[in-house]
Amino acid sequence: MPTMNSTKRFKMTMRKILMAGIAMMTIAISSCDEDTAEMGTTLINGVDQFNVIPDTFDVQTRSIIADSVLSRSSYSYLGRIKDPETGSYITSDYMTQFSILESEANSIFVDKSKVLSLDADNQPIADSCTIDIVISDYMGDSLAAMKMRVTELVRPMKENVLYYTNYNPEKEGYMRHDGIQKKKMFSIADLTQNDSVRASRQSMSYYEHITIPLNEPYTDKQGNTYNNYGTYLLRTYYQHPEYFKNSATFTQNVCPGFYFKTEDGLGVMAEIDRTMLQVHYRHKVDTVVYVDTKNFIGTAEVLKTSHFTNDSKMIKQLAENKSCTYLKAPDGIFTEVTLPIDDIKRGHENDTIASAKIVFRRMNEISDLSQGMLQEPENLLMIERDSLFSFFEHRNIPDNITSYLATYSSKYNTYTFSNISDIINHMHANRNKSENWNKVVLVPVQVTTAQASTNYSSSSVIAAVNNELRITSVRLVGGEQNQHEPIRISVVYNKNE
């Protein structure tokens, strides 16, 4: 027979289950109907009274200008396109260093005695050397003729420095003017191949690439001349293997990196997956001759920066449009949202906010050209206004307390933040501590995921959130002169009486 204590525990458990069920039901109903102002419901269990109270509040938004964002991304960007919204040009250049794994440091090149590529003095040489730029995606015309300049850096860019997209290594004196300077014409599609070959490669997810040969004589900073840049790398390795211990020693003593600048052309922006410095040479093992290639790769593990230029006057004109708000990346416009914290909490200081949902709707584009060229951001971060820069600088991950993610719905043309109740409570607790205490900002972001495994399951988790560096743009309903339905936040309270 159950005891009095066990009966009491049972009743308490059932009450919690009932309360949780009511809250979930209410949230589900509110998610189906955005206008919840008339959805009052009171449920009584005979002993305790539990009220579910919905309400809605208007939200104010405006566009704010972001002249630059943190240049931290898995990708680099190269090219120039015309922005159909502003008529101005967006140009990107990039810098990359190259990585060396410490575990591979002792076997980057084969033993010197096994090298078959030799000069007249029996010294090792590279048969050739190239830089390969591997393109993962692009915006614009794959046949557009472009021109770049590749320049060797005179010294490494500083580590542990936060570089923004308006930072220009060229203007800061990082170019080596007596070193490698190569000009290269390119297009995304390789026109030297016939249509069937290109179609076959695309069907196999083939990555397009741009190859820059570095086979001219090269003179290092000490005045030593080599038949090509690859020979410089090969001989430096045999003379100073300690320089190849890791990425830091390699960058400091051998190769500070290269800068890739868009010099001419219009119509395409390439997303660079990786940049590879390749040394080709021959060696033998026993009696077998091998043609070998050593790759030094510019990856996310070493310093990479992208430098964007845009027309600030045209960006300012867009931001001044008060009939909507903009999300324009990378150097462009964010949307600032003022949350009605005092109105939401007034009369509900002791109540629990079960949910607080807010939806941002995309407006139709001004022209078909704009819609075809500029894609909407896939992911939006909602972040406190005062944490707009520190969030990215500190490599934070959204915590669903003071920062949230939303994904674009092409079906509904919306970004939905399903429940931001915690940030409302947080802001109310810290109200008036700064002039931006009740403001959040919507920021386009790139989200990187990774697989997290346990003994029983595997799931995808967010590994990094960085500023969106792809060219994206979207207009949102809102602004001080909004002529559409107001932006509203739908709130559901739980109240015990």
VENKA-V147079 format. One record per backbone hydrogen bond with DSSP energy under -0.5 kcal/mol. NH is the residue of the N-H (numbers start at 1). CO is the residue of the C=O. Records with the same first field share a line. If there is no record, write none. Layout:
NH->CO ; CO
//
This chain:
7->3
8->4
9->5
10->6
11->7
12->8
13->9
14->10
15->11
16->12
17->13
18->14
19->15
20->16
21->17
22->18
23->19
24->20
25->21
26->22
27->23
28->24
29->25
30->26
31->27
32->28 ; 29
33->29
34->32
36->34
39->36
41->52
43->50
45->48
50->43
51->495
52->41
53->51 ; 493
54->52
55->491
57->489
59->487
60->338
62->336
64->334
66->332
67->65
71->163
72->70
76->272
78->270
79->92
80->268
81->90
83->81 ; 88
84->82
87->83
90->81
91->89 ; 309
92->79
93->307
94->260
95->305
96->258
97->303
99->297
104->101
105->102
107->104
108->105
114->111
115->112
116->282
117->282
118->116
119->123
122->119
125->117
127->280
128->280
130->278
131->212
132->276
133->131 ; 210
134->132 ; 274
135->133 ; 208
136->134 ; 271
137->271
139->269
141->267
142->140
144->141
146->144 ; 186
147->264
148->184
149->261
150->182
151->149 ; 259
152->180
153->257
154->174
155->174
161->158
163->161
164->162
165->69
167->164
169->167
172->168
173->170
174->169
176->152
177->175
179->176
182->150
184->148
186->146
189->142
191->189
193->190
198->194
199->195
200->196
201->197
202->198
203->199
204->200 ; 201
205->202
206->201
208->135 ; 206
210->133
212->131
213->211
214->129
218->226
220->224
223->220
226->218
229->214
230->214
232->228
233->229
234->230
235->231
236->232
237->233
238->234
239->235
240->236
243->240
244->241
245->242
247->100
250->246
251->247
252->248
253->249
254->250
255->250
258->96
259->151
260->94
261->149 ; 259
263->147 ; 261
264->147
266->145
267->80
268->80
269->139
270->78
271->137
272->76 ; 270
273->134 ; 271
274->134
275->298
276->132
277->296
278->130 ; 276
279->294
280->128
281->292
283->290
284->114
285->288
287->285
288->285
290->283
292->281 ; 290
294->279
295->293
296->277 ; 294
297->99 ; 295
298->275
299->297
302->299
305->95
307->93
308->165 ; 306
309->91
312->310
315->311
316->312
317->313
318->314
319->315
320->316
321->318
322->320
324->321
325->476
327->474
328->333
329->472
332->66 ; 330
333->328
334->64
335->442
336->62 ; 334
337->440
338->60
339->337 ; 438
341->339
344->340
345->341
346->342
348->345
351->348
352->494
354->352 ; 492
355->492
357->490
358->417
359->488
360->415
361->359
362->413
363->475
371->367
372->368
373->369
374->370
375->373 ; 471
379->445
380->406
381->443
382->404
383->381 ; 441
384->402
385->439
387->384
388->385
391->387
393->389
394->390
395->392
396->391
400->403
404->382
406->380
408->378
409->414
410->408
413->409
414->409
415->360
416->407
417->358
418->416
420->356
424->420
425->421
426->422
427->423
428->424
429->425
430->426
431->428
433->430
437->434
439->436
440->337
441->383
442->335
443->381 ; 441
445->379
446->466
448->446 ; 464
450->461
452->450 ; 459
453->451
454->457
459->452
461->450
463->448
464->448
466->446
468->444
472->329 ; 470
473->375
474->327
476->325
477->361
481->322
482->479
487->59
489->57
490->357 ; 488
491->55 ; 489
492->355
493->53
494->352
495->51
497->49
//
